[in-house]
Amino acid sequence: MKITIYDVAKKAGVSISTASKALNGRKDVGDRTKDGICKIAKELNYEPSRFARALALRKTENVGVISGRYYRAPVMTNPFYSRILEGIEEVMAETDYSLVTNVVKKEQIDDMVLPKMVKEKSVDGLILLGHFPKEYAEMVIDRGIPVVMADNSYDSAGADSIAADNEGGAFKAVNELIKLGHKRIAYVSRGGRGSFQLRYDGYKRALAANNMELDESLSVFCRENHEEADDIREWMKRMLDINPKPDALFMCNDVNAIMAINVLKDAGLSVPDDMSVVGFDNIELARHFIPSIATVNIPKEEMGRKAMSILMDVIGNKRTAKEKILVPTEFIMGGSVRNR
């Protein structure tokens, strides 16, 4: 039979209200009384109802993670974001909070539909994971729930954010390709995302730093609303008709780099002998693919841990100033790149 707060109060000889206040650490209960009630609760192996505790503390003790679903597969199945989620869960495991996840479909984002957990305020804080349009992110933030943005940020959004140094990482990758003798470096990306635009900025900055002109025919932004795999394959086939062909591809992420290599192989080309390929993110598959993918490392678990730690501080009123954190990135050489 489950022990209730009624049993604790009865044995302690106090009212249910006094027992509840003591177990929740309220200051309007004397220390001696509080200690006695807590001792009895421990002896009885009393476990408070989570719902009752939430009502008493005026907290849900839930934290939400919201991600968008722009393609067939939701963001959280992406090997990049799943590692960020691992970092979030690592910090959460040390708290009394529970994790509630919500995937918002593209149609809901376009129609500015709020997730139920936001409308009902059934969480004490939120992490917006991955890309969200600025207007949608601001609408969520304006609901008054503490928010941290992970792998996305807007200067005017009014929320803490943590993101990788996308521009700096891209600069390092392209600069390395240039040092290895590559002259025609293409950039292939999806349109509409801030992180991919920053990677493009780093690509252009590296070309300029090495006195190389930007050839806009080698800068390709695939359609944001199209299925990723189909779009990359379509562009790669058209790219093979370009003369002279690029001698290197800088892809916006590792998943697209792997798809590009498969298209090149199907066309009878060798990577890296005929063309070098560089990705971004350093997902685990990149190290096990043949050839291994040269990429830019993002400390994904660290981003998740930091995002959750910041959110807990905001929920606990331990910080008020908004912070925009940029996580350093690092170029990692792989078998998909060679000297020219």
Secondary structure, DSSP 4 states (H G I P E B T S, - for coil): ----HHHHHHHHTS-HHHHHHHHTT-TTS-HHHHHHHHHHHHHTT----HHHHHHHHT---EEEEEEEE-SSS-GGGSHHHHHHHHHHHHHHTTSS-EEEEEEEEHHHHHTTPPPHHHHTT-SSEEEEES---HHHHHHHHTTSS-EEEES---TTS-SEEEEE-HHHHHHHHHHHHHHTT---EEEEEESS-HHHHHHHHHHHHHHHHTT----GGGEEEE-TTS-HHHHHHHHHHHHTTSSSPPSEEEESSHHHHHHHHHHHHHTT--TTTT-EEE-SB--HHHHHSSSPPBEEE--HHHHHHHHHHHHHHHHTTS--S--EEEE--EEE--TT----
